[in-house]
Amino acid sequence: MKKLKKVVLVLVVIIVMAAIGLCAYIFHLKPQYEGELKLKNLQKETTVYFDDFGVPHIYAASEKDAMTTLGYVHAQERLWQMELLRRIAPGRLSEIFGSVALKNDKFFSGIGIEEASAKAIAKLDKNSQSYQMTMAYLDGINQYLDEGVTPVEFTLVGVKKEKFTIKDVYNIFGYMSFSFAMAQKTDPLLTDIKAKYGAEYLKDLGIEGEFNTTQIKSSKEHLEEYTAISKSVASLLDASPIPPFVGSNSWVVGGTKTKSGKVIFANDPHIGFSQPATWYEAHLVTPKFELYGCYLAGTPFPLLAHNREYSYGLTMFENDDIDFYQETNKADDANQYQTPTGFSTYETRKKTIKVKDTSDVVLTVKSSRHGPIMNDVLANLKSKRPIAMSWIYTQQPIQILDAVYGLSHAKSKEDFKKGVQLVAAPGLNVMYGDAKGNVGWWATGKLYKHNKGVNSFLILDGASGKDDIAEYLDFTKNPSAENPKWGYVYSANNQPEAVDGYLYPGYYLPEDRAKRISGLLDTKSDWDKEAISQMIYDNTSSVATTTVKSLISNVNLKNLDAEGKKIIEVLKSWKGTNNLEDVAPTIYNKWIYLYLKNTFEDEMGSDEFDVFLGTHIGKQVIARQIALENSVWWDDIKTKNKKETRIEIVSKSFNEAVSQLKKQLGNDIAAWNWGKVHTVEHEHPLGKVAALRKLFNVGPFDSPGSNEVINNLFFGFNDEGKYYVKGGPSTRRIVDFSDIENSWSILPTGQSGNPFSKHYDDQAEMYNAGKFRKMKLNKEEIIKTSTKLVFKPKP
């Protein structure tokens, strides 16, 4: 008995010691929010106040000191995220994840971002402020890398620490630029449809801009293998540990339409959800400079920001800045290809991809005059026909560092525009408002034209030169608006109006959000911050109710049973809201999915149909194609000697929807709440491992919102009938120049990327409920609500 007691006692002691050790380890891993630290290369003592949501307010004697400190505290919270982001463009994920990331690495290392970064860096003015401040920021990151706590992810995955360089900054911006593009998903798919079924099948898809009726007002063959491009790139972006940028809303209301007479700025960029969240907020104050910004991991200047003088933010322009060209090889020499002036030799480069736990992979990439050959970098592209990708980002001078520095350091509206003009790619709608009453919107990007008759939404001919870019446009031809007479500017990824009679081609999203935003703004002239906050969380579709009427008009209501009629009545009384308790959106989205599936999948096949659903066209077509009684798509090509009609397809889809919803959610229609099927979980790359899910992931939560409402919590359709939110507003920001010290923001989860920090997920429930917190500028208030970490110069 005594021996047993001793054994038990020893076990208890071991367990207690293990628990103490684990607690000590976890405490050791937490970020440091108070006390003193020493940093090299600081000129004077710098104080960081971490407010009640973990936002650092950095008070420094110089901007260089502020940037060094920013790099340190940013790395303290987001070093793992920085590490992932810097590895994507040069193809270095396989080093830490193994062969599962090899396809991703082959693609990104092949498309030339790293090489374009090197060219841009070689031309940098090393004496410029943008360069000097970037190096100070990197110095702060690297000092944390040397002296700070190693993130738990580094330990679990086995990441070897390496210094951050300016090339990492450029590679991160490069990945961001590529993730904005839509051509890589869309052009090959449309080419395949045309090759299989003819141009008639493209007419109903609105690819010439026919569906874009709500436009932003300016104040001025054998191509089944091509579809492998769409499928491969879509799957790479979907599986990326850092999600792509996909949309956004922004509106800036001038003083003539606000209660205070001052500008109110609103912005909510839409990005795929991940954990940690995309943005890191920080407030920098020096005797000559102040800025409150949202920073991408590993980048020194914010893409979204404000101070007491002005505010700015972004949405996606959705312009076409990628073209695909089919090259023609010389018959007896695959190293040469046809050009308008004869045959040329492909440029060739080799890249070595290191793969964890296995041998290196040597990738050989050929490039034509148009760009890299996709056959070399996409494993699923088996075609013997070489397809080149022409992308503005790698072809034009990359001045992104000077651009974002210029945006964040502007002294006037005209000064701000100079920064906007430096962005050749990606195409962005840059939104602006200031304390002087100015509002503005400018589309960035080096825009260009093809010859008349060239459809840039299809694979182009690379040999003749007839499909080459014919003209580059001056920035003055980019869509824009400054202080328009209607009193506001806005963008929701919709088609801008024509400039000089030219409607710029792009991958514009449906008019739903744009119609709702402009409709709301037009009806009021007494906007305040509270009303804007309700609008930015708006869950109502101004288009869905019209689509419902079209659907219902194609169902024979007399043939429905009592249950079917009850469901129709739920839809008829629907106001277009997508709140947790609503039933109609559950029915509507199931019906829409089955209508799309029964209409398009027979021609496309299941894989291509899935790609189609993820494109702008798959979203655009919902409200428009249903109105086309004689569309060629209605016929099911799999049924012989029969031609289906719109009524047959829509009615069939309704009956299937009812049957599947009953099976999924039961017979009580009133219990089919939207919150039961529309959920969000913010996933960390390591949260995919079941044992680590609860530690690293945030959620799941029942989620309001939907596809293409202002509160755009978007999802993909599936047979399961569960709508897992892929992404949405990466922040919601409202800057009110009548009360600048009380402007509002919210992040989807929290400031910190450290799972042991209290700020890892402390905003998640607030975000889901449409609440906000202050972006504090008042020093006295900041001190009262913060912990203090002092950085002293290290000898």
Summary of the structure (lengths in Angstrom):
residues: 795
radius of gyration: 27.1
end to end distance: 62.5
largest distance: 96.4
contacts: 2734
relative contact order: 0.15
helix: 40%
strand: 21%
